[in-house]
Amino acid sequence: MSEQLGMQNKKAAFSEWYNEVIVKAELAEHSAVSGCMVVRPNAYAVWEIVQNALDARFKARGVKNAYFPMFIPERLLKKESQHIEGFNPEVAWVTHAGDSKLEERLAVRPTSETIMYESFARWIRSWRDLPLLVNQWCNVVRWEFKHAQLFLRTREFLWQEGHTAFADKKEAERDVRDALEDYRTLYEDYLAIPVTQGLKSDKEKFAGAEYTL
């Protein structure tokens, strides 16, 4: 079948076959920016289904959407160096505005903890402000130097990130498991992809995390 369609043989060249399927299905294509892709309408429609499905579940749990700047001052990243340690080699920096050099470098967000938690510190004044459950739909940039693969490894990609604050650890861990169930439902019920839930090893866990599920 692959030969009839003028495509690479799946068994002989899986990576090339994978990219051809995506391009011929008009889901995505490589762009003029190295390592970045164009998400075409067919694929973006799937992304909208994902957003709607997750958004409904998040809001049922009391999560509210917000949006934070994509530029993060270098001083904020340094405050949370343990959390962004693994991203340091992949951070893209803005150093100039026109011909003028900026007084402080701005990171193009690889993840948003640092910029979000600066606001959280102002928003939370007492236990009455808890729990705080915030979700952000956005793009992130991680300037990887590995070979780009459409949807699997690109320098810019779309995602959602949920960030919360609770009065105690027990509440926080309950919310983590609720969120994990949201993702399981999305994968299995909407995308027909079976999942295996579990605890990641210390080598796999998110930088700075106590544990990662």
Backbone as CSV, one residue per row, in Angstrom:
resi,resn,N_x,N_y,N_z,CA_x,CA_y,CA_z,C_x,C_y,C_z
1,MET,0.833,-1.213,0.000,0.000,0.000,0.000,0.864,1.258,0.000
2,SER,1.939,1.272,0.827,2.814,2.439,0.882,3.397,2.746,-0.487
3,GLU,3.842,1.675,-1.211,4.429,1.868,-2.529,3.404,2.438,-3.504
4,GLN,2.149,1.972,-3.397,1.089,2.452,-4.287,0.814,3.935,-4.072
5,LEU,0.991,4.389,-2.850,0.759,5.799,-2.536,2.006,6.647,-2.750
6,GLY,3.106,5.997,-3.177,4.344,6.727,-3.382,4.992,7.139,-2.078
7,MET,4.845,6.304,-1.048,5.380,6.626,0.272,6.512,5.684,0.640
8,GLN,7.271,6.087,1.657,8.318,5.241,2.198,7.711,3.967,2.781
9,ASN,8.498,2.897,2.775,8.068,1.652,3.392,8.133,1.790,4.908
10,LYS,7.031,1.474,5.578,6.930,1.664,7.029,7.982,0.875,7.791
11,LYS,8.202,-0.376,7.391,9.143,-1.224,8.119,10.589,-0.840,7.841
12,ALA,10.861,-0.398,6.640,12.240,-0.077,6.257,12.677,1.311,6.710
13,ALA,11.748,2.246,6.755,12.105,3.635,7.110,10.947,4.260,7.875
14,PHE,10.780,3.837,9.125,9.604,4.253,9.890,9.535,5.765,10.088
15,SER,10.661,6.392,10.420,10.660,7.831,10.693,10.206,8.624,9.473
16,GLU,10.745,8.263,8.299,10.354,8.960,7.070,8.888,8.689,6.735
17,TRP,8.465,7.430,6.924,7.062,7.066,6.685,6.137,7.871,7.589
18,TYR,6.497,8.003,8.872,5.689,8.751,9.839,5.486,10.193,9.376
19,ASN,6.567,10.840,8.972,6.462,12.230,8.527,5.631,12.354,7.257
20,GLU,5.767,11.390,6.354,4.994,11.443,5.112,3.499,11.290,5.375
21,VAL,3.138,10.411,6.303,1.723,10.230,6.652,1.133,11.548,7.143
22,ILE,1.860,12.234,8.018,1.369,13.494,8.581,1.234,14.565,7.500
23,VAL,2.229,14.651,6.634,2.195,15.672,5.580,1.093,15.371,4.566
24,LYS,0.983,14.118,4.131,-0.031,13.757,3.129,-1.455,13.844,3.689
25,ALA,-1.597,13.658,5.005,-2.911,13.797,5.643,-3.248,15.261,5.920
26,GLU,-2.326,16.142,5.556,-2.502,17.587,5.750,-2.751,17.929,7.220
27,LEU,-1.983,17.277,8.084,-2.059,17.566,9.518,-1.050,18.637,9.915
28,ALA,0.148,18.541,9.372,1.197,19.505,9.720,2.276,19.476,8.655
29,GLU,3.144,20.476,8.706,4.290,20.512,7.803,5.408,21.306,8.460
30,HIS,6.628,21.072,8.006,7.764,21.831,8.516,7.663,23.276,8.021
31,SER,8.189,24.200,8.810,8.086,25.625,8.469,9.452,26.181,8.077
32,ALA,9.471,27.476,7.758,10.724,28.144,7.405,11.631,28.310,8.619
33,VAL,11.074,28.129,9.819,11.861,28.217,11.051,12.320,26.808,11.414
34,SER,13.596,26.592,11.442,14.138,25.263,11.721,13.610,24.705,13.041
35,GLY,13.078,23.483,12.979,12.596,22.826,14.193,11.183,23.196,14.592
36,CYS,10.532,24.081,13.833,9.157,24.492,14.148,8.220,24.015,13.035
37,MET,6.967,23.782,13.393,6.030,23.246,12.413,4.793,24.129,12.270
38,VAL,4.129,23.939,11.144,2.831,24.560,10.898,1.767,23.523,11.235
39,VAL,0.865,23.861,12.149,-0.255,22.972,12.475,-1.395,23.330,11.527
40,ARG,-1.728,22.415,10.629,-2.749,22.690,9.628,-4.154,22.493,10.214
41,PRO,-5.191,23.002,9.520,-6.553,22.947,10.063,-7.021,21.566,10.502
42,ASN,-6.658,20.507,9.773,-7.097,19.162,10.169,-6.613,18.805,11.567
43,ALA,-5.352,19.107,11.841,-4.794,18.790,13.154,-5.276,19.777,14.211
44,TYR,-5.440,21.040,13.812,-5.887,22.020,14.805,-7.305,21.709,15.269
45,ALA,-8.108,21.122,14.399,-9.461,20.720,14.797,-9.402,19.664,15.900
46,VAL,-8.434,18.756,15.803,-8.252,17.752,16.860,-7.821,18.436,18.154
47,TRP,-6.912,19.414,18.035,-6.462,20.163,19.210,-7.641,20.872,19.887
48,GLU,-8.559,21.393,19.108,-9.729,22.058,19.686,-10.615,21.067,20.436
49,ILE,-10.733,19.846,19.906,-11.498,18.807,20.611,-10.829,18.485,21.940
50,VAL,-9.506,18.370,21.918,-8.744,18.113,23.147,-8.966,19.240,24.152
51,GLN,-8.865,20.478,23.687,-9.070,21.627,24.572,-10.464,21.613,25.193
52,ASN,-11.473,21.404,24.367,-12.850,21.426,24.870,-13.101,20.318,25.880
53,ALA,-12.571,19.125,25.596,-12.774,17.989,26.500,-12.109,18.234,27.846
54,LEU,-10.860,18.671,27.819,-10.142,18.919,29.065,-10.691,20.131,29.800
55,ASP,-11.016,21.179,29.049,-11.497,22.409,29.677,-12.762,22.153,30.488
56,ALA,-13.655,21.339,29.953,-14.897,21.026,30.665,-14.606,20.283,31.966
57,ARG,-13.680,19.340,31.923,-13.329,18.580,33.125,-12.616,19.468,34.144
58,PHE,-11.720,20.318,33.657,-11.014,21.222,34.567,-11.995,22.139,35.293
59,LYS,-12.902,22.743,34.541,-13.843,23.692,35.142,-14.784,23.009,36.123
60,ALA,-15.091,21.744,35.875,-15.936,20.992,36.811,-15.231,20.810,38.156
61,ARG,-13.901,20.903,38.153,-13.125,20.792,39.393,-12.793,22.148,39.995
62,GLY,-13.311,23.222,39.384,-13.068,24.550,39.924,-11.841,25.249,39.378
63,VAL,-11.254,24.705,38.322,-10.071,25.312,37.713,-10.494,26.483,36.827
64,LYS,-9.735,27.586,36.902,-10.023,28.763,36.077,-8.863,29.017,35.123
65,ASN,-9.200,29.470,33.915,-8.178,29.768,32.918,-7.618,31.171,33.103
66,ALA,-6.337,31.311,32.801,-5.668,32.612,32.835,-4.569,32.582,31.776
67,TYR,-3.936,33.737,31.579,-2.831,33.783,30.628,-1.723,34.662,31.191
68,PHE,-0.495,34.187,31.073,0.671,34.901,31.588,1.644,35.188,30.446
69,PRO,2.527,36.189,30.616,3.443,36.565,29.538,4.315,35.405,29.063
70,MET,4.629,35.430,27.769,5.521,34.402,27.230,6.987,34.769,27.464
71,PHE,7.237,36.002,27.910,8.599,36.441,28.197,8.822,36.441,29.705
72,ILE,9.917,35.834,30.141,10.194,35.692,31.569,11.539,36.336,31.885
73,PRO,11.571,37.339,32.788,12.838,37.971,33.155,13.838,36.946,33.698
74,GLU,15.087,37.119,33.356,16.117,36.159,33.764,16.187,36.000,35.279
75,ARG,15.946,37.087,36.008,16.035,37.013,37.474,15.006,36.039,38.051
76,LEU,13.842,35.928,37.412,12.827,34.996,37.900,13.255,33.550,37.659
77,LEU,13.862,33.289,36.511,14.336,31.934,36.245,15.415,31.533,37.244
78,LYS,16.275,32.481,37.594,17.360,32.177,38.532,16.825,31.847,39.921
79,LYS,15.681,32.442,40.289,15.079,32.147,41.597,14.685,30.681,41.709
80,GLU,14.291,30.095,40.594,13.829,28.709,40.582,14.781,27.847,39.759
81,SER,16.074,28.045,39.972,17.074,27.359,39.150,16.944,25.843,39.216
82,GLN,16.519,25.323,40.377,16.379,23.872,40.516,15.299,23.332,39.585
83,HIS,14.229,24.119,39.407,13.107,23.661,38.588,13.389,23.766,37.092
84,ILE,14.216,24.720,36.693,14.437,24.901,35.257,15.812,24.394,34.829
85,GLU,16.503,23.724,35.750,17.844,23.225,35.447,17.878,22.405,34.163
86,GLY,16.918,21.514,34.014,16.906,20.656,32.832,16.593,21.391,31.542
87,PHE,16.006,22.605,31.652,15.638,23.366,30.458,16.717,24.359,30.031
88,ASN,17.689,24.638,30.890,18.662,25.694,30.623,19.285,25.635,29.231
89,PRO,19.743,24.473,28.778,20.362,24.437,27.448,19.374,24.720,26.316
90,GLU,18.075,24.635,26.603,17.056,24.786,25.562,16.335,26.132,25.618
91,VAL,16.735,27.003,26.544,16.041,28.287,26.682,16.436,29.224,25.543
92,ALA,15.433,29.802,24.885,15.664,30.830,23.867,15.568,32.189,24.549
93,TRP,16.514,33.070,24.265,16.584,34.360,24.952,16.336,35.521,23.996
94,VAL,15.604,36.530,24.487,15.461,37.806,23.787,16.465,38.758,24.415
95,THR,17.377,39.271,23.623,18.435,40.137,24.152,18.365,41.568,23.625
96,HIS,17.638,41.771,22.519,17.570,43.099,21.909,16.139,43.466,21.521
97,ALA,15.857,44.757,21.548,14.633,45.320,20.979,15.088,46.263,19.874
98,GLY,14.938,45.845,18.630,15.532,46.612,17.544,17.044,46.548,17.672
99,ASP,17.687,47.720,17.681,19.145,47.772,17.835,19.564,47.979,19.281
100,SER,18.592,48.125,20.173,18.906,48.415,21.577,18.998,47.129,22.390
101,LYS,20.086,46.988,23.128,20.256,45.820,23.982,19.412,45.977,25.243
102,LEU,18.688,44.945,25.615,17.853,44.991,26.814,18.717,44.987,28.067
103,GLU,18.238,45.660,29.107,18.967,45.678,30.373,18.987,44.294,31.015
104,GLU,17.935,43.525,30.789,17.855,42.174,31.330,17.349,41.232,30.245
105,ARG,18.005,40.095,30.125,17.551,39.116,29.137,16.162,38.594,29.500
106,LEU,15.376,38.299,28.467,14.047,37.724,28.657,14.020,36.335,28.029
107,ALA,13.627,35.352,28.816,13.500,33.993,28.296,12.149,33.843,27.609
108,VAL,12.144,33.156,26.477,10.878,32.767,25.857,10.448,31.492,26.578
109,ARG,9.269,31.547,27.220,8.929,30.521,28.207,9.156,29.077,27.744
110,PRO,9.960,28.334,28.531,10.062,26.894,28.326,9.003,26.174,29.161
111,THR,8.529,26.876,30.197,7.467,26.457,31.108,7.189,27.684,31.971
112,SER,6.059,27.736,32.655,5.619,29.022,33.217,5.643,29.149,34.735
113,GLU,6.206,28.159,35.443,6.178,28.230,36.906,6.648,29.574,37.444
114,THR,7.798,30.036,36.968,8.409,31.222,37.575,7.567,32.483,37.397
115,ILE,7.026,32.687,36.211,6.225,33.893,35.975,4.869,33.794,36.661
116,MET,4.320,32.588,36.768,3.013,32.409,37.396,3.096,32.535,38.916
117,TYR,4.139,31.954,39.495,4.212,31.940,40.956,4.533,33.310,41.533
118,GLU,5.135,34.182,40.714,5.323,35.557,41.171,3.961,36.210,41.407
119,SER,3.008,35.942,40.534,1.650,36.468,40.711,0.940,35.764,41.865
120,PHE,1.121,34.450,41.972,0.480,33.702,43.056,0.859,34.280,44.414
121,ALA,2.113,34.701,44.542,2.585,35.248,45.820,1.824,36.515,46.197
122,ARG,1.350,37.255,45.201,0.548,38.457,45.474,-0.916,38.105,45.698
123,TRP,-1.398,37.099,44.993,-2.814,36.746,45.073,-3.182,36.044,46.375
124,ILE,-2.265,35.268,46.919,-2.564,34.481,48.124,-2.098,35.242,49.360
125,ARG,-3.055,35.730,50.135,-2.735,36.506,51.338,-3.084,35.755,52.609
126,SER,-3.998,34.799,52.511,-4.371,34.008,53.684,-4.990,32.698,53.208
127,TRP,-5.342,31.849,54.164,-5.958,30.560,53.824,-7.276,30.742,53.080
128,ARG,-7.881,31.936,53.236,-9.155,32.199,52.555,-8.996,32.260,51.029
129,ASP,-7.778,32.479,50.572,-7.522,32.553,49.129,-7.221,31.179,48.523
130,LEU,-7.307,30.153,49.358,-7.015,28.792,48.905,-8.284,27.953,48.833
131,PRO,-8.336,26.933,48.002,-7.295,26.585,47.029,-7.302,27.515,45.817
132,LEU,-6.166,27.605,45.173,-6.034,28.372,43.936,-5.731,27.383,42.813
133,LEU,-6.600,27.338,41.823,-6.442,26.386,40.713,-6.476,27.154,39.396
134,VAL,-5.343,27.201,38.721,-5.211,27.990,37.497,-4.682,27.116,36.360
135,ASN,-5.281,27.285,35.190,-4.822,26.581,33.993,-4.484,27.600,32.916
136,GLN,-3.484,27.285,32.129,-3.097,28.156,31.018,-2.942,27.332,29.734
137,TRP,-3.623,27.784,28.675,-3.426,27.226,27.335,-2.443,28.140,26.617
138,CYS,-1.340,27.596,26.139,-0.335,28.474,25.543,0.635,27.672,24.675
139,ASN,1.627,28.371,24.153,2.733,27.709,23.473,3.984,27.848,24.335
140,VAL,4.909,26.919,24.192,6.197,27.020,24.869,7.294,26.771,23.841
141,VAL,8.488,27.234,24.172,9.631,27.096,23.267,10.780,26.428,24.014
142,ARG,11.271,25.350,23.451,12.460,24.672,23.975,13.378,24.399,22.784
143,TRP,14.498,25.114,22.755,15.342,25.122,21.567,16.214,23.870,21.508
144,GLU,15.564,22.750,21.218,16.267,21.472,21.117,17.132,21.428,19.863
145,PHE,18.201,20.635,19.947,19.087,20.488,18.794,19.004,19.094,18.183
146,LYS,18.092,18.271,18.732,17.873,16.955,18.145,17.024,17.106,16.882
147,HIS,17.043,16.073,16.059,16.285,16.097,14.804,14.793,16.276,15.092
148,ALA,14.188,17.260,14.453,12.766,17.548,14.684,11.887,16.444,14.102
149,GLN,10.818,16.116,14.840,9.801,15.177,14.378,8.444,15.823,14.598
150,LEU,7.668,15.943,13.539,6.365,16.590,13.635,5.543,15.992,14.773
151,PHE,5.027,16.860,15.650,4.201,16.518,16.811,4.975,15.854,17.959
152,LEU,6.115,15.263,17.677,6.847,14.547,18.723,7.976,15.375,19.327
153,ARG,8.713,16.089,18.481,9.808,16.911,18.978,9.963,18.129,18.081
154,THR,9.463,19.260,18.547,9.621,20.518,17.829,10.026,21.599,18.823
155,ARG,10.592,22.673,18.331,11.096,23.721,19.216,9.985,24.566,19.821
156,GLU,8.866,24.636,19.163,7.686,25.315,19.719,6.523,24.334,19.664
157,PHE,5.747,24.286,20.739,4.573,23.410,20.717,3.477,23.975,21.610
158,LEU,2.248,23.557,21.318,1.077,23.966,22.089,0.872,23.000,23.243
159,TRP,0.413,23.538,24.378,0.091,22.669,25.509,-0.804,23.408,26.479
160,GLN,-1.142,22.722,27.570,-1.778,23.375,28.703,-0.946,23.053,29.929
161,GLU,-0.922,23.988,30.855,-0.226,23.736,32.119,-1.101,24.209,33.270
162,GLY,-1.329,23.298,34.208,-2.133,23.619,35.376,-1.236,23.851,36.577
163,HIS,-1.519,24.896,37.330,-0.726,25.230,38.518,-1.683,25.553,39.663
164,THR,-1.394,25.005,40.825,-2.328,25.108,41.944,-1.610,25.390,43.255
165,ALA,-2.379,25.833,44.229,-1.868,26.034,45.591,-2.952,25.593,46.563
166,PHE,-2.548,24.847,47.602,-3.487,24.299,48.582,-2.997,24.562,50.001
167,ALA,-3.903,24.380,50.940,-3.565,24.605,52.344,-2.690,23.491,52.901
168,ASP,-2.809,22.282,52.340,-1.986,21.184,52.849,-1.646,20.195,51.732
169,LYS,-0.683,19.340,52.026,-0.174,18.390,51.041,-1.236,17.388,50.613
170,LYS,-2.084,16.979,51.544,-3.107,15.984,51.238,-4.046,16.483,50.144
171,GLU,-4.468,17.745,50.252,-5.343,18.324,49.223,-4.628,18.387,47.877
172,ALA,-3.352,18.774,47.921,-2.575,18.904,46.684,-2.443,17.558,45.980
173,GLU,-2.177,16.509,46.749,-2.008,15.190,46.146,-3.327,14.653,45.596
174,ARG,-4.430,14.989,46.248,-5.736,14.584,45.732,-5.991,15.255,44.376
175,ASP,-5.609,16.521,44.271,-5.805,17.243,43.015,-4.929,16.664,41.905
176,VAL,-3.715,16.259,42.254,-2.822,15.644,41.267,-3.470,14.402,40.674
177,ARG,-4.070,13.597,41.524,-4.709,12.367,41.048,-5.978,12.663,40.243
178,ASP,-6.683,13.725,40.614,-7.850,14.132,39.823,-7.420,14.564,38.420
179,ALA,-6.324,15.316,38.358,-5.817,15.771,37.061,-5.354,14.586,36.223
180,LEU,-4.709,13.631,36.876,-4.248,12.439,36.169,-5.429,11.673,35.572
181,GLU,-6.534,11.643,36.296,-7.738,10.985,35.791,-8.313,11.748,34.594
182,ASP,-8.205,13.085,34.621,-8.642,13.882,33.471,-7.862,13.481,32.223
183,TYR,-6.551,13.343,32.369,-5.708,12.974,31.233,-5.998,11.548,30.768
184,ARG,-6.198,10.637,31.722,-6.509,9.254,31.352,-7.800,9.200,30.539
185,THR,-8.812,9.936,30.994,-10.090,9.973,30.283,-9.917,10.511,28.868
186,LEU,-9.133,11.573,28.730,-8.886,12.144,27.405,-8.239,11.114,26.482
187,TYR,-7.180,10.495,26.955,-6.447,9.548,26.107,-7.286,8.330,25.743
188,GLU,-7.939,7.739,26.728,-8.639,6.481,26.469,-10.021,6.680,25.855
189,ASP,-10.776,7.666,26.329,-12.156,7.831,25.871,-12.287,8.683,24.610
190,TYR,-11.365,9.631,24.415,-11.456,10.510,23.248,-10.475,10.124,22.139
191,LEU,-9.268,9.696,22.536,-8.223,9.424,21.550,-7.975,7.935,21.328
192,ALA,-8.657,7.086,22.112,-8.526,5.623,21.980,-7.082,5.159,22.134
193,ILE,-6.364,5.790,23.071,-4.977,5.408,23.362,-4.923,4.879,24.792
194,PRO,-4.645,3.598,24.992,-4.575,3.066,26.357,-3.375,3.628,27.105
195,VAL,-3.525,3.819,28.402,-2.437,4.367,29.212,-2.153,3.455,30.398
196,THR,-0.952,3.570,30.920,-0.560,2.883,32.146,-0.149,3.941,33.154
197,GLN,-0.868,4.040,34.248,-0.562,5.045,35.257,0.465,4.499,36.240
198,GLY,1.320,5.387,36.734,2.318,4.942,37.693,3.254,6.064,38.094
199,LEU,4.204,5.726,38.950,5.178,6.681,39.476,6.441,6.632,38.624
200,LYS,6.911,7.794,38.197,8.126,7.832,37.388,9.361,7.652,38.277
201,SER,10.421,7.164,37.674,11.669,6.981,38.411,12.293,8.337,38.713
202,ASP,13.279,8.356,39.606,13.950,9.610,39.953,14.605,10.249,38.734
203,LYS,15.079,9.436,37.804,15.715,9.971,36.599,14.698,10.614,35.663
204,GLU,13.448,10.158,35.736,12.413,10.648,34.818,11.593,11.793,35.394
205,LYS,11.636,11.975,36.707,10.744,12.962,37.314,11.121,14.386,36.920
206,PHE,10.128,15.269,37.006,10.298,16.674,36.645,11.331,17.317,37.563
207,ALA,12.194,18.150,36.999,13.248,18.794,37.783,12.662,19.565,38.964
208,GLY,13.178,19.307,40.173,12.716,20.010,41.363,11.498,19.406,42.016
209,ALA,10.905,18.377,41.387,9.682,17.774,41.930,10.006,16.750,43.014
210,GLU,9.065,16.591,43.948,9.193,15.539,44.958,8.959,14.181,44.310
211,TYR,7.967,14.130,43.435,7.721,12.938,42.626,6.906,13.348,41.410
212,THR,6.902,12.491,40.394,6.132,12.741,39.173,5.351,11.490,38.812
213,LEU,4.043,11.673,38.564,3.193,10.551,38.157,3.081,10.511,36.643
